Each structure stands twice: as C-alpha cells, then as structure tokens.
C-alpha cells in the first residue's frame, strides 16, 4: 500500500492532509496537518497558537486544530 503523505526514504510526513469529524471525548475535532517533517512547528486550537501541542480533555462542541510540521528547528514543546 502506498502512502503519498509519508516519504519512506527519509521518514518525513508531507502535508497537507485533513481529518474531519474526529470524536474526542465530548468534542468533535477537525484536524489540519501541513508542512513537511517529523516535528510540530506550530499548533493552533481554534486559530489560537498554543504554547504546547495539547488538546484539553474538557472540550465540548466542534473545534479546529491546525498543525504545521517542520524539521525540528522551531518545534513546539
């Protein structure tokens, strides 16, 4: 099976890709991944940059998560 979003020669993700309607506890997440690499460079929850790539367990309703991947030089903690 071929996966066009994963480069097997160097082990890096190649975006963009989206997952919608992902159920998480009492919420529904729409996930957008973009960039190239294997580290999170930016993590936004509902268009707000987060200090850490974390999804609170008490979310309810629909939310959007935008993740930008990179080579690790500007990785989120």
N, C-alpha and C positions, 0 to 999 in steps of 0.2 A: 504494500500500500504506500502510495506517495503522498507526502505532506508538503504542500507548497509554502507553508509558513515556517518550516524548520529546515535550516541548512545543515545537512548531515556532515558536510566537510569541516565545519568549524563549531557546530553545536549551538548556533545562534538562532533566535527567533527572528522572523522577518514579518513585520506587520504591513498593513493594518488588518485587523480582524475584530469582529463584534459578536458578542453573545447577548441576546436579549431575553428578558423574562426569567432570569435565573432566580429561583426562590431561595431566600436566605432567612431562616427563622420567620419573623413576621413581616419581612420586607420582600421586595422584588428588585433585583439589580439588573441594570443594563450596563454591560462591560464593553469598553472600547480599548483595544490594545493597538499601539502604533510604535513605530521606530524599529530599530534593529539592535539586537544584543541579548544579553542574559542577565542584566541588572535593571532595576527600576530607577529611572532618572527623574520621573515626575509621577505623582499620584494625586488625583483630584477626586473629591467626592462632591457631587452637585456643583461643579465648576469652582470649588474652593480648594486651593492647594493645601495638602495635608503634610505635616512635618514627618509623619511616619506612614507607611503603606498599611493602614489598619481600617477595618470595617467594624464599626461598633455593633455589638450584639443586639442592642435595643432599638435598631432602626425599624420603622414601620412604613408601609407605603412604598412607592416607587422611587428609586434613586439611580443616578448615573455615576459610574466610576470610569475615569479616563486614566489609563496607564501608558506612559511613554517609556520605552525600553532603550537602553544605551549600552555602552561598553564598560560601564562601571566607574568612569572618571567623575561623574556627577550623581552617583547613586543615592537614592533616598535611604535613610536608615531604617 
